[in-house]
Amino acid sequence: METAAKQLLPDRVVHNTDGAVALVNDFLSRWSERWLVFDNLDNPEDLSGIVSFFPASHYGSILITSRLAGSNELGQSIELGHMEKEEGLQLLLRS
């Protein structure tokens, strides 16, 4: 998250992960163009609080890849089998 904060607001100083999360969340909540966050959710402990990280915006989309069974409760889910890198890229571009 610190990397995202530095790329979005390079002149802001970020001292910790919580500050970076708040900064990126606020930035994306006010963004008026389309955006996409791509994340890999592997840690079961992260599932319960993940929604608090979703920016309040109607312009963006959040794509979460995960092998966790409970992640389908976060929204619309698509169950996929093994996919080669090129196949995954084509699926993403079609969406």
Order of alpha helices (4+ residues) and beta strands (2+ residues): alpha-alpha-beta-alpha-beta-alpha
